[in-house]
Amino acid sequence: MAASLLTLGLNHLTAPLPVRERVVFHVERLQEALADLKRGIAAEAAILSTCNRTELYVSSGGKPAELMEWLAQYHRLAPGELQPYLYTLPQEQAVRHAFRVASGLDSMVLGEPQILGQMKEAARAAESAGTLGSLLHRLFQRSFAVAKEVRSTTRIGAASVSMAAAAVKLAARIFPSLKDQNVLLIGAGEMVELTATHFAAQAPSRMAVANRTTERAERLAARFNARAIELRTLGECLHEYDIVVSCTASSLPILGKGLVERALRARRRRPMFMVDLAVPRDIEPEAGELDDVFLYTVDDLAEIVTGNLDARRSAVEQAEAIIEAQVGQFMHWMRLREGVPLIRALREEADAARREELERALKALARGEEPAAVLEALSRSLTNKLLHGPTQALSETLKRK
């Protein structure tokens, strides 16, 4: 049976943030989810889960309806709640999609590089869980190679406009000068590190990093001459900060409406600019309803991000051409791969015929028959056996024509 390839998922183009955050796979449960997916549906499986997308990559099994039902059940949702937002991509479409995602062509920020690292993490997680077979391994490795070629031969990553840069740009619209503001960063991951880099370049009055693990907060804070604080003390010091950017892996909100409301009272209604880059959200959406709070999510930043993309859009056509060529090569490899079992079966059948005829010839020689006659019979019989199958198949083909 030929191996099948299928991708099922949703992203920032098909689903709003309230839907996306309900189907996030948290790192600590990813291996368990992969094992469950392989055990019940697919021979191979990988899960890509980011703030902008959740996608299942499966091979050799798993119909779209089964995958949708599994995804919904895993997150305790009714299949009908997800169906309007999902896309299913079989075979060649799945390959093309993986190459486009890795190259940053399917991202909210065109050409952004973070997605490549996230795809590599997804492949590593699947390999660790024992769900990354030969087909998905090849798919991900080719995706990484294609992304490298796209980035090295086009200007798709030129003038990169990241979410972090967009947050700084938006803050500059609200405050006359960022040099007079205090900035609080919650989390210590790659996105927070990138955000810290952009804000530090604006030389704010003070910066602080809060994280559940104090050691990680201290390491990041030391790089930017910032203060490290414990996450549990936020209630005591939140009012000191004019700008708050949060991006953690927490499954529950870190900043609730009540906490923000108390901070505002302590600030005597001075405005707070808050950016929530996490999915699921770190800041309760209701906090954005408070007067003097300017709360933005990843989806809100999309419009700003798309403002400076002209330079990269001109490279999209070239990138798509590279991807199409690579898709063709991958599909050729898949077709060759599908023929391997048939070739193996043919070789085994031919070898069995060879052994049978050889044994018959040796018995004839042992009986004292003429060697030349034995060899003649051996060659004729072996030729007939080897050509019987192909000749029959050719005859059937000619009859149909």
DATA-V64574 format. One line per field, one symbol per residue. ss: DSSP state (A for helix, B for strand, O for the rest). A space follows every 50 residues. Layout:
BEGIN
ss = ???
END
This chain:
BEGIN
ss = OOOOBBBBBBBOOOOOAAAAAAAOOOAAAAAAAAAAAAAAOOOBBBBBBO OOBBBBBBBOOOOAAAAAAAAAAAOOOOAAAAAOOOBBBBAAAAAAAAAA AAOOOOOOOOOOOAAAAAAAAAAAAAAAAOOOOAAAAAAAAAAAAAAAAA AAAOOOOOOOOOAAAAAAAAAAAAOOOAAAOBBBBBOOOAAAAAAAAAAA OOOOOBBBBBBOOAAAAAAAAAAOOOBBBBAAAAAAAAAAOOBBBBOOOO OOOOBOAAAAAAAAAAOOOOOBBBBBOOOOOOBOAAAAAOOOBBBBBAAA AAAAAAAAOAAAAAAAAAAAAAAAAAAAAAAAAAAAAAAAAAAAAAAAAA AAAAAAAAAAAAAAAAOOOOAAAAAAAAAAAAAAAAAAAAAAAAAAAAAA O
END
